[in-house]
Amino acid sequence: MKVARYFSNDDIREAEMQKPIIGPGEILVKVKKSGICGSDILEYYRKAKMKKLGVSSLILGHEIAGEIVEKGDNVKHLKVGDRVFVSHHVPCFECHYCEQGHHTACDLLHNTNYDPGGFAEFIRVPKINIEKKGVLVLDKNVSYEEGVLIEPLGCVCRAQRLVNVKKGLTVLVLGSGVSGILHIQLAKLRGAKKVIATDINEFRLQMAKKFGADYVFHAQEDIATELKKVNEDRLADIIIVCAGALSAAEQALNCVAPGSKIVFFAVPEPGINLEVPINDYWRNEITIMTSYGAAPEDLDEAYNWILSKRINVEELITHRFPLSKAGDAFKVVCEAAESLKVIIEPEKG
């Protein structure tokens, strides 16, 4: 089968490898659509993984939807022909962290995946991914393209549940890429009084407005000042950082009001530290937290939002490429010009 091998952001090569052979409790999925995640282009993250594994390349891709084409004898609740979303990571539901609700800190979740990766014609889904609620059968009214967005939206659902976005709050979203726009849509559905978004890209600011932001500001503006102008002279109740730039993290620290919560959905690269005015925060009960990934309950929530059509995900897809053009697809994502979600369609070559 054909795969796309990642050596670096500007070195993606189409290659051949053997189609995976499944075991008794496994399934083989023909990948129909596979999204490129923002984390896929974090070179420091990917190269660190390659170094750890002792390899020169990776087969990435963890936002997939496809069709089951083979199943092992012990797989009872799934059948050949099922249209599915498959989660690459699953928690154990049994460890201390899972019991405390921190499923995405689970050691199993950090060490599960499908074989070889979503930028391939086929993937083998291990038994444990099936047993631990990592496969969702798609309703006939959910397209493969919508299925690709289940994982990104699941991550957004988790963050907003942890930070408790609710009716009457002002939410500031720093960064209006795919995740930022999903946060905008979900915050509105959760009852946020005002949702304000920023970005450095004019195209993305206009898309943020299209998808429901009440106000948008260029990230180079004085966001705290602009925020007060449109929010009754108050800063934000909840700040969601969706950009990895240090400047975005620093903006978040400057836009807190008494009782505010900052959730770092994206973070700067390793070695970059933030100076937090902890004394000021102590007097005003400021909360700083992080959110990583999605657990099955978050993916279920995302799926239901998509199934109900209350969150628009298909219109976030701006580019589609065959597997043979994966390098061009990565280039579009890295340039971040007039693009949002870029997907690869393995069956198209």
C-alpha positions in Angstrom: 0.0 0.0 0.0 1.0 3.6 -0.4 1.9 5.8 2.6 3.3 9.4 3.1 6.5 9.4 5.1 7.4 12.5 7.2 11.1 13.4 7.4 10.5 17.1 8.0 7.9 19.7 7.2 9.4 20.2 3.7 10.3 16.6 3.1 7.2 14.4 2.8 7.7 11.3 0.6 5.3 8.9 -0.9 6.4 5.3 -0.3 5.2 1.7 -0.4 4.9 -0.6 2.5 3.1 -3.9 3.2 -0.5 -3.6 4.0 -1.0 -4.4 7.7 -2.1 -7.9 8.7 -4.7 -8.0 11.4 -5.0 -10.3 14.4 -8.2 -12.0 15.8 -9.4 -9.0 17.8 -8.4 -6.3 15.3 -9.9 -4.5 12.3 -8.4 -3.2 9.0 -9.7 0.2 8.0 -9.5 1.6 4.5 -8.7 5.3 5.1 -11.1 7.6 3.2 -10.1 11.0 4.7 -7.3 12.0 7.0 -6.8 15.5 8.4 -3.5 17.3 9.0 -3.4 18.5 12.6 -1.5 21.5 13.7 0.7 19.2 15.9 1.7 17.4 12.7 3.8 20.4 11.6 5.5 21.0 15.0 8.9 19.9 13.8 10.5 20.0 17.3 7.8 17.6 18.5 8.1 15.2 15.6 11.9 15.2 15.4 12.0 14.5 19.2 9.8 11.5 18.6 11.9 10.3 15.7 15.0 10.6 17.9 13.4 8.7 20.8 12.3 5.9 18.4 15.6 5.9 16.6 14.0 6.3 13.2 14.5 8.8 10.3 10.8 9.2 9.4 7.3 8.8 10.7 3.9 8.0 9.2 1.7 10.6 10.8 -2.0 11.2 10.7 -4.4 10.8 13.6 -7.7 12.4 12.4 -9.2 9.7 10.2 -12.5 8.3 8.9 -12.8 5.2 6.8 -14.4 1.9 6.1 -13.8 -1.5 7.8 -12.6 -3.9 5.1 -11.5 -6.8 7.3 -12.2 -7.8 10.9 -10.9 -10.5 13.2 -13.0 -13.4 14.4 -13.2 -12.0 17.9 -14.6 -8.7 16.9 -18.3 -8.9 17.5 -19.9 -5.4 17.6 -18.3 -4.2 14.3 -18.7 -5.5 10.8 -17.1 -5.2 7.4 -18.6 -2.2 5.6 -19.1 -0.1 8.7 -18.1 3.5 8.2 -16.0 4.5 11.2 -14.0 7.1 13.1 -11.0 5.6 14.9 -9.3 7.3 17.8 -5.5 6.8 17.8 -5.2 7.1 21.6 -7.3 5.4 24.3 -7.1 5.5 28.1 -7.2 2.5 30.4 -10.1 3.7 32.5 -8.4 2.0 35.5 -5.3 3.9 36.6 -5.2 6.6 39.2 -5.3 9.4 36.6 -8.3 7.9 34.8 -10.1 7.5 38.2 -9.5 11.3 38.8 -10.9 12.2 35.4 -7.5 12.9 33.9 -7.8 10.4 31.1 -5.5 12.2 28.7 -2.7 11.9 31.3 -3.1 8.1 31.3 0.1 6.2 30.4 -1.8 3.9 28.1 -3.3 6.9 26.2 0.2 8.1 25.6 1.4 4.8 24.3 -1.5 3.6 22.0 -1.8 4.2 18.3 -3.0 2.6 15.1 -0.7 1.1 12.6 1.0 2.7 10.7 -0.7 6.1 10.8 -3.5 8.0 9.1 -1.5 9.1 6.0 -1.8 5.6 4.5 -4.2 3.7 2.4 -5.0 1.3 5.3 -4.6 1.2 9.1 -4.6 -1.7 11.5 -6.6 -0.9 14.6 -5.3 -2.9 17.6 -7.5 -4.9 19.9 -7.0 -2.5 22.8 -8.2 0.5 20.7 -11.4 -1.4 20.0 -11.9 -2.6 23.5 -11.3 0.9 25.1 -14.0 2.7 23.1 -11.7 3.9 20.3 -14.0 3.2 17.4 -17.2 5.0 16.5 -19.6 3.8 13.8 -20.7 6.8 11.8 -24.4 7.5 11.2 -25.4 7.6 7.5 -25.9 11.3 7.9 -22.3 11.9 9.0 -19.9 12.2 6.1 -16.3 11.0 6.1 -15.2 14.6 6.0 -17.2 15.3 9.1 -15.7 12.2 10.7 -12.2 13.7 10.3 -13.2 16.6 12.6 -14.4 14.4 15.5 -11.0 14.2 17.0 -10.2 18.0 16.8 -13.6 18.8 18.1 -13.3 16.2 20.9 -10.2 18.0 22.1 -12.1 21.3 22.1 -15.0 19.7 24.0 -12.6 18.5 26.7 -11.0 21.9 27.2 -14.3 23.7 27.5 -15.7 21.1 29.9 -12.6 21.4 32.1 -12.6 25.2 32.1 -16.5 25.3 32.4 -17.5 27.6 29.6 -21.1 28.5 30.5 -23.9 31.0 30.1 -23.1 34.7 30.7 -19.3 34.5 30.4 -17.0 36.4 28.1 -14.6 34.1 26.2 -11.5 35.2 24.5 -10.0 32.9 21.9 -6.4 33.7 21.0 -5.7 32.1 17.6 -8.4 31.5 15.0 -7.2 28.4 13.2 -9.3 25.2 13.1 -9.2 24.7 16.9 -9.9 28.4 17.6 -13.0 28.4 15.3 -14.3 25.2 16.9 -13.8 26.8 20.3 -15.8 29.8 19.0 -18.7 27.7 17.8 -18.8 25.5 21.0 -18.5 28.5 23.4 -21.6 30.1 21.7 -23.5 26.8 22.1 -22.5 26.6 25.7 -24.1 30.0 26.3 -21.1 32.4 26.3 -22.3 36.0 26.5 -19.6 37.2 24.2 -16.9 35.4 22.2 -13.9 37.5 21.0 -11.2 36.1 18.7 -7.8 37.1 17.6 -5.3 36.1 14.9 -2.5 37.6 12.9 -4.1 36.4 9.6 -6.9 38.5 8.1 -8.4 35.5 6.3 -8.7 33.6 9.6 -10.2 36.7 11.4 -12.9 36.8 8.8 -13.6 33.1 9.2 -13.8 33.5 12.9 -16.4 36.2 12.4 -18.3 33.9 9.9 -18.4 31.1 12.4 -19.8 33.2 15.3 -17.2 35.4 17.0 -18.9 38.6 18.2 -15.7 40.6 17.8 -12.4 39.9 16.1 -9.1 41.8 16.6 -5.7 41.5 15.0 -3.3 39.9 17.4 -0.9 42.8 17.2 -3.4 45.2 18.7 -3.6 45.9 22.4 -6.0 43.1 23.1 -6.7 44.0 26.7 -7.6 47.6 25.7 -9.8 46.5 22.8 -11.5 43.9 25.0 -12.5 46.4 27.6 -14.1 48.6 24.8 -16.5 45.8 23.8 -17.0 44.1 27.2 -18.3 46.8 29.6 -14.8 47.8 30.6 -14.0 44.3 31.8 -11.5 41.7 30.6 -12.2 38.1 29.8 -13.7 35.5 32.1 -12.2 32.6 30.1 -9.2 32.8 27.9 -8.4 29.9 25.5 -4.9 30.0 24.0 -5.0 28.3 20.6 -1.7 29.6 19.3 1.7 28.4 20.2 3.5 31.8 19.9 5.0 33.2 23.1 3.2 36.5 22.3 -0.2 34.7 22.5 0.7 33.2 25.9 1.8 36.6 27.2 -1.4 38.2 25.9 -3.4 35.6 27.8 -1.7 36.7 31.0 -2.5 40.3 30.3 -6.2 39.8 29.7 -7.4 38.3 33.0 -10.1 39.7 35.2 -10.7 38.7 38.8 -11.8 35.1 38.8 -10.6 34.5 35.2 -9.4 31.2 33.9 -6.7 30.7 31.3 -6.6 27.3 29.5 -3.5 26.6 27.4 -4.9 24.6 24.5 -1.6 25.3 22.6 1.7 26.0 24.2 5.1 27.5 23.1 7.9 25.0 22.3 10.1 23.5 25.0 12.6 25.8 26.7 10.3 28.8 26.6 9.1 29.9 30.0 6.3 32.4 31.0 6.8 34.9 33.7 3.5 34.8 35.7 2.6 37.8 38.0 1.6 35.3 40.7 1.1 37.8 43.5 -1.5 39.7 41.4 -3.1 36.4 40.4 -3.3 35.3 44.1 -5.3 38.3 45.1 -7.7 37.8 42.2 -8.2 34.1 42.2 -6.9 33.5 38.7 -6.7 29.9 37.4 -4.1 28.8 34.9 -4.7 25.3 33.4 -3.8 23.1 30.4 -5.9 20.8 28.3 -4.4 18.0 26.1 -6.2 15.6 23.7 -9.5 13.9 24.1 -10.9 10.9 25.9 -13.8 8.8 24.7 -16.5 10.9 26.5 -15.1 14.0 24.7 -15.2 12.2 21.3 -18.8 11.1 22.0 -19.8 14.7 22.7 -18.0 15.9 19.6 -19.7 13.2 17.5 -23.1 14.2 18.8 -22.6 17.9 18.0 -21.6 16.9 14.5 -24.5 14.5 14.1 -26.9 17.1 15.2 -25.3 19.6 12.7 -25.2 22.2 15.5 -21.4 22.6 14.9 -20.4 23.3 11.3 -17.2 21.3 10.6 -17.4 20.6 6.9 -17.0 24.2 5.9 -13.7 24.3 7.8 -12.1 22.1 5.2 -10.4 24.4 2.7 -8.1 22.0 0.9 -8.0 18.4 -0.2 -5.0 16.5 -1.6 -4.4 13.0 -2.8 -1.8 11.0 -0.9 0.8 11.6 -3.7 0.5 15.3 -3.0 1.0 15.1 0.8 4.1 17.3 0.6 2.0 20.0 -1.1 -0.7 19.6 1.6 1.9 20.1 4.4 3.2 23.2 2.6 -0.3 24.7 2.7 -0.6 24.0 6.4 2.8 25.5 7.2 2.1 28.6 5.2 -1.1 29.2 7.0 -2.3 31.7 4.5 -5.9 31.2 3.3 -6.4 27.7 4.7 -8.0 26.0 7.7 -8.4 22.2 7.7 -6.4 20.5 5.1 -7.2 16.8 4.4 -5.5 14.0 2.5 -7.6 11.4 0.6 -5.5 8.3 0.4 -7.7 6.4 -2.0 -7.2 9.1 -4.6 -3.6 8.3 -5.0 
